[in-house]
Amino acid sequence: LEDVREGDSFEVVVEKKYLEGDFRTYGDIVAARLVNDGMVYEAFRFRDENGVAHYYGEDGSSLETQFLKAPLNFTRISSGYTMKRRHPVLGRVRPHQGIDYVAPRGTPVKALGDGVVTFVGWKSGYGKSVAIQHSGGVETHYAHLSRYTKKLKKGDKVALCAKNSARWGITFFAAN
């Protein structure tokens, strides 16, 4: 999907909610269609046996992603993934196999996806850390944290930023 351009179109089918015959508000999106640079993207809502809404493409494939794009609402990225980064403390060039997000102290950090916590504790160079094993052999790591939570579901709070994260950032990296 590219950026929205002039000439693109977007259509949405939504529920309308009425009270005693008078329109009150709009409800959930039932279906949507986007034409972007000549490509057509469609989504259709379906409720499962528990009443939870999910969205699917015309071919029946799920449109939900397995992972969130980022584990927290961040201010900026202070350091990206690279094999040659000058370490801010040691001053040496070495691999940085993660992403450092900068966020205010106390910002909630979320699990990128469903998984099992495989490590909670202190790691040298990372401080308070959490590791989560996801399906497909993917493992995510969260470092420079201040507190932990115990339950884990996609998007649930895993930990809070530590006081030094405003300067150095939250480190996130994935391995498989």
C-alpha positions in Angstrom: 0.0 0.0 0.0 1.5 3.3 -1.0 0.7 6.8 0.2 -2.7 8.1 -0.5 -2.7 10.1 -3.8 -4.9 12.6 -5.5 -7.6 10.6 -7.3 -7.6 7.7 -4.8 -11.0 6.9 -3.3 -12.2 5.4 0.0 -15.7 3.9 0.7 -16.9 2.7 4.1 -20.0 0.8 5.2 -20.8 1.6 8.8 -23.5 0.7 11.3 -26.0 3.5 12.1 -27.4 3.4 15.6 -30.9 4.7 16.3 -32.9 5.2 19.5 -36.6 5.2 19.2 -36.3 5.8 15.4 -33.9 8.8 15.7 -30.4 8.5 14.5 -27.9 8.8 17.4 -24.4 7.8 16.2 -22.3 5.7 13.9 -21.2 2.2 15.0 -18.5 -0.2 13.8 -17.1 -0.4 10.3 -18.7 -3.3 8.5 -16.8 -3.1 5.2 -14.3 -0.7 3.6 -12.8 -0.3 0.1 -9.7 1.8 -0.8 -8.6 2.4 -4.4 -4.9 3.5 -4.1 -2.9 4.2 -7.2 -5.2 1.9 -9.2 -5.0 -1.0 -6.7 -8.2 -2.0 -4.9 -8.1 -3.0 -1.2 -11.2 -4.3 0.5 -12.0 -5.4 4.1 -15.0 -7.1 5.5 -16.0 -7.6 9.2 -16.9 -10.9 10.6 -17.8 -11.7 14.2 -16.5 -15.0 15.7 -18.4 -17.2 18.0 -17.5 -15.0 21.0 -18.8 -11.8 19.2 -15.3 -10.4 18.6 -14.9 -8.6 15.3 -12.2 -9.5 12.9 -11.5 -8.1 9.4 -10.9 -10.2 6.3 -10.0 -9.7 2.6 -12.3 -10.7 -0.2 -10.4 -14.1 -0.4 -11.0 -14.8 3.3 -7.5 -14.0 4.5 -7.1 -12.3 7.8 -6.2 -8.6 7.6 -4.9 -8.6 11.2 -1.2 -8.4 11.6 0.7 -10.8 13.9 2.8 -7.9 15.4 2.3 -4.3 16.3 4.6 -1.8 14.4 6.2 -0.5 17.6 6.1 -1.6 21.3 5.4 2.0 22.6 4.3 5.5 21.7 7.8 7.0 21.1 9.1 10.5 20.6 11.8 9.4 18.1 14.2 6.6 17.2 17.7 7.4 18.6 19.4 4.5 17.0 18.3 2.0 14.4 19.4 -1.5 13.4 22.9 -1.6 11.9 26.0 -3.8 11.9 28.3 -0.7 12.3 27.3 1.8 15.0 29.6 3.9 17.2 28.5 2.9 20.8 27.4 6.1 22.7 29.2 5.0 25.9 32.1 2.8 24.8 32.9 4.8 21.7 33.7 1.7 19.7 32.1 0.6 16.4 30.1 -2.5 17.0 26.8 -4.1 15.7 23.6 -2.7 17.1 21.0 -5.4 16.4 18.0 -3.5 17.7 16.0 -0.2 17.6 16.3 2.4 20.4 13.0 4.2 20.9 13.1 7.5 22.9 10.0 8.0 25.1 9.2 9.9 28.4 9.8 8.0 31.7 6.8 5.8 32.6 5.6 5.3 29.0 3.9 1.9 28.8 5.8 -0.7 26.7 3.6 -3.3 25.0 4.3 -6.8 23.7 4.6 -6.7 19.9 2.5 -9.9 19.7 1.1 -12.9 21.6 3.8 -15.0 23.2 5.4 -16.5 26.3 7.7 -14.5 28.5 11.0 -16.4 28.5 13.1 -14.0 30.5 12.5 -11.3 33.1 15.4 -9.8 34.9 18.7 -7.8 34.7 21.0 -8.2 31.7 24.4 -6.5 31.6 24.3 -3.6 29.2 20.5 -3.7 29.0 19.4 -3.3 32.5 15.9 -4.6 33.4 14.8 -6.7 30.4 12.1 -8.9 29.1 12.3 -11.6 26.4 9.2 -13.0 24.7 9.0 -16.1 22.5 6.4 -15.8 19.7 5.1 -18.4 17.2 7.3 -19.1 14.2 10.5 -19.0 16.2 10.5 -15.2 16.6 11.8 -13.8 19.9 11.5 -10.2 20.9 13.5 -8.4 23.6 12.7 -5.3 25.5 15.5 -3.5 27.5 16.2 -0.4 29.7 12.9 -0.9 31.6 11.7 0.1 35.1 8.9 -2.2 36.0 7.3 -5.4 34.8 3.8 -6.8 34.4 3.0 -10.6 34.4 0.2 -11.2 31.9 1.0 -11.2 28.2 -1.4 -10.7 25.3 -0.8 -8.8 22.1 -0.7 -5.1 23.0 -0.7 -5.6 26.8 1.7 -3.5 28.8 4.9 -5.4 29.5 6.9 -2.8 31.4 7.4 0.9 31.9 10.3 3.1 30.6 13.1 3.7 33.1 14.2 7.2 34.0 17.3 7.1 31.7 15.2 6.1 28.6 14.6 9.8 27.7 18.3 10.1 27.1 19.3 6.6 25.8 16.0 5.2 24.6 14.2 1.9 25.0 16.0 -0.9 23.1 13.9 -3.3 21.1 15.3 -6.1 19.0 13.9 -9.2 17.4 15.7 -12.4 16.7 14.7 -15.6 14.9 
